C-alpha cells in the first residue's frame, strides 16, 4: 500500500515528484492530455507538502500558477488554501498552496 503524501519524508516526496515528472513528460510526448493533466495535479499536491503553509497569508490575493487567474485566500487547512477565484467570487474553492504565487 502506498504512503500518503502527508506521511512521506522530504526525500520521499522529492523522489515521488521526480517519478511523476518523468511520467508526465512521457504522457505529454505521447499526446495523452488527460493523463498529463492528472500527473501535473499530483505533482502540485506533492510539492504542497514540501512548503510551509505559514508562507501563505490569509486575506491576500495570489496568482494561480501558470494562469492569469487570481485567487483570494480566506483561510488555510493543512496544505490547502481555501477561498475563491477573483473571477468567480461566489464560488468557494481550494487549491494546494504550491499552486499559488505572488502577484506580479
C-alpha positions as CSV (number, residue, x, y, z in Angstrom):
1,X,0.0,0.0,0.0
2,X,1.3,3.4,-0.9
3,X,2.0,6.1,1.6
4,X,0.0,9.3,1.7
5,X,2.0,12.4,0.8
6,X,1.4,13.7,4.4
7,X,3.3,10.6,5.7
8,X,6.3,10.9,3.4
9,X,9.6,12.4,4.3
10,X,11.1,15.3,2.3
11,X,13.3,12.8,0.4
12,X,10.4,10.5,-0.5
13,X,8.4,13.5,-1.7
14,X,11.2,14.6,-3.9
15,X,11.5,11.1,-5.3
16,X,7.8,11.0,-6.0
17,X,7.9,14.3,-7.7
18,X,10.7,13.2,-9.9
19,X,8.9,10.0,-10.9
20,X,5.6,11.8,-11.6
21,X,7.5,14.4,-13.6
22,X,9.0,11.7,-15.8
23,X,5.6,10.1,-16.3
24,X,4.1,13.5,-17.1
25,X,6.9,14.1,-19.7
26,X,6.1,10.8,-21.4
27,X,2.4,11.4,-21.4
28,X,2.9,14.9,-22.9
29,X,5.2,13.4,-25.6
30,X,2.6,10.8,-26.4
31,X,-0.2,13.4,-26.5
32,X,-2.2,11.8,-23.7
33,X,-3.6,15.1,-22.4
34,X,-5.8,13.8,-19.7
35,X,-3.1,11.7,-18.1
36,X,-0.7,14.6,-18.3
37,X,-3.2,16.9,-16.5
38,X,-3.7,14.3,-13.7
39,X,0.0,13.9,-13.2
40,X,0.6,17.6,-13.1
41,X,-2.0,17.9,-10.3
42,X,-0.4,15.1,-8.4
43,X,2.9,16.9,-8.7
44,X,1.3,20.1,-7.4
45,X,-0.1,18.1,-4.4
46,X,3.3,16.6,-3.6
47,X,5.0,19.9,-3.8
48,X,2.5,21.4,-1.4
49,X,3.8,19.1,1.3
50,X,7.3,20.5,0.8
51,X,6.1,24.0,1.5
52,X,5.5,25.7,4.8
53,X,1.8,26.8,5.0
54,X,2.9,29.8,7.1
55,X,4.3,31.4,4.0
56,X,0.8,31.8,2.6
57,X,-1.0,34.8,4.1
58,X,-4.8,34.7,4.6
59,X,-6.9,37.6,3.3
60,X,-4.4,38.0,0.5
61,X,-4.7,37.6,-3.3
62,X,-2.3,35.4,-5.1
63,X,-1.8,34.5,-8.7
64,X,-2.6,30.9,-9.7
65,X,0.5,29.1,-11.1
66,X,0.6,29.0,-15.0
67,X,-2.5,31.1,-15.4
68,X,-3.6,34.7,-15.3
69,X,-6.2,34.0,-12.7
70,X,-6.1,35.4,-9.2
71,X,-7.1,33.6,-6.0
72,X,-8.2,35.3,-2.8
73,X,-7.2,33.2,0.3
74,X,-9.8,33.2,3.1
75,X,-8.1,30.5,5.3
76,X,-5.7,27.6,5.3
77,X,-6.4,24.0,6.1
78,X,-3.3,21.9,6.0
79,X,-1.6,22.4,2.7
80,X,-4.8,23.8,1.1
81,X,-5.7,27.4,0.6
82,X,-9.5,28.0,0.8
83,X,-11.0,31.0,-0.8
84,X,-12.2,32.0,-4.2
85,X,-11.1,32.8,-7.7
86,X,-11.4,36.6,-8.2
87,X,-13.2,35.9,-11.4
88,X,-15.9,33.8,-9.5
89,X,-16.2,35.4,-6.0
90,X,-19.4,33.5,-5.1
91,X,-17.9,30.0,-5.5
92,X,-15.6,28.7,-2.8
93,X,-12.6,26.8,-4.0
94,X,-9.5,25.1,-2.5
95,X,-6.1,24.9,-4.1
96,X,-2.8,23.3,-3.0
97,X,-0.5,26.0,-1.7
98,X,2.1,25.0,-4.3
99,X,-0.2,26.5,-7.0
100,X,-0.1,30.0,-5.5
101,X,2.5,32.6,-6.5
102,X,3.0,36.2,-5.5
103,X,1.2,38.6,-7.9
104,X,3.4,40.4,-10.4
